[in-house]
Amino acid sequence: MAQQGLREVSAARRSPVMTAAALWVALRPKQWIKNLVVLAAPLAAGDLFRFHVALHAAIAVAAFCLASSAGYLVNDVADAEADRAHPVKCRRPIASGRLSPPIAISAAAVLAIASLLVALTCGQPRFVLVIAIYLAVTVSYSLGAKRIQVIDLAIVAAGFVLRAVGGGVATGIPLSSWFLLVASFGSLFMVAGKRYSELVQRTAAASEDRASTGTVGQTGMLSPAAENSATDAASYSLSYLRFVWSVSAGAAIFAYAVWAFETDTPHAHIAWAQISAAPFVLAILRYAVDIDHGRAAAPEDIALRDRVLLALGIAWLITFSLAAGVF
């Protein structure tokens, strides 16, 4: 109670500039890079650099940036108490008291409305619906769906799929069933991998803590009961999450391979679509290494740290673009 009172006093004395700075951090602009998934559909169609398509794609990215930040604010307000007990998340603006929940919720409402208004400028009513669904899904996640096993993974993955679908809807580009399958299973692969890496880190920390108190067995491994006790709110085990991201990776690779070998590229003398499957598969396998070692807790940072993955990503982007006839 005393700490809460101190936070309220601190908030009352905070200048508008400090509040604005805290709000900017709470918007998580670093994670806006995820919204570039919107460009996947126009890139695959080879139309990304047409002015009309590029303009609508840029508008779609902006709409998702506004909508995703609104979701982050709602989530941080809902998780404020839990975040204060976390060694890293306790530094978030809302959890630390630098940003008050009322201001955060007000900002979230403004951003949500702004995202719908920006979506309207595309002239595609269905894109406004996609943004509305995205907002509803993210809010439902923050308000309790994240505590439901499997559903929480599906909702987070759906956020990426909606971005990919939104890119096609906003630009008027039809989406193939194989594109949707790759987007869906690829998203689930990343989400399950993120959870797995987080759990690996928590399990390692718990193991070290038990070792320091002499409560771990001679093998140094956690028992299944101890492993399960180290999970997140949804109570997943390492073995289950490994199963999910393994199956998702296999499904994404299969769907991409089918697309690649069914795609004709009459504008090119080289089968770039088929060639693009090689860096795609290698990138999936390389990312799986990061997951297995518990390094994928922050997917947006992996490409900057893993130079091999970055090189494979660039190789895939080039070959994929050549397959789509972008160059």
Phi, psi and omega in degrees: 000319180297318179296321179297320179296320178297320178298318181294319177296316179300318180296324181293328182270356185286138181282158178302326180295318179294321178295318179296320179295318179294321179296319179300317178296320181294338178288345180054057181301335179299330183272001176295342179301333178299333183285354176290350174302335178304331184280353186298313183295309178296330177292316180297329180278351181077017184248006188301326185264010168282136189305311183299317181291316180299321180296312180293326177294319179296319177298319180296318178299316180298317180298318180288329176297315179295314182294318181293322178294324175299319178295321179298319181296315179297318181296319181291327176293316181294328184259011188305312182296315180295322181296328181295337180267358181267139184295336181251313183294344179296343180274357177297148186306318183285315180296324182277351180089003179285342179226126183282146179305317179302319179293319180297315180293321178298317179295321179298318179296318179296316181294321180297314178296319179297322180296322178291321179293320177296319179299327179298330183291347177287340182075017180240099181305327181293332178289324175299321178296320178299315179296319179298318178295318179300315179298316180297319181294316182292322178292318179297325177297314182292329185273005174147340182296336181291349179265003180258118183303142181074313180299322180296319177296318181296320182293315179296318177296323179298330177300319178289320180297319179296327175296314180296316179295319180300323179297321178288318182293317182295328182261359179073025181259123179293146183253132179281159179296326180291323176300314181294323179294315178297316179298318183292307182287327176296320178295316180295324177300314181291319182293313178296324178294322177298313179297321180298314181296319177299319181289324176300316180295318179294319180295320178296319179295319179294322179295318179295320180295318180291324179297322181291338179255003176075027183253005178260146181295175183295336180283343181079005181260150177280146174288160177306321180295318179292323178299314181293330181288345181266007183282177179279194185300333183274356176059052175272155173257160178300319182295322180292315180295323176298319178299315182295311183286334176291312179296318181296319179297315179297318180294320179295318178297316180298312181297319180293320180296318178298315178300313185299318185272355173260354183272129175263138177237076183295340181278355183233150179271351181242140182281075184295328179299314179293320180296325182296340180295328182296304178295332178296311180296317180296323178294319177299314181294321179292319178296325178297327176297316179297320178297312185298330180267006178074028182256006185256023180293335177234085185304327182292345181261346188297315183300329180283333181266324183262099184290330178293315178297321178297317180296319178294322178296319179294317179299318178295317182299320180293310181293323178295319179294321178294323178295324181278353179080023180291322181263000000 
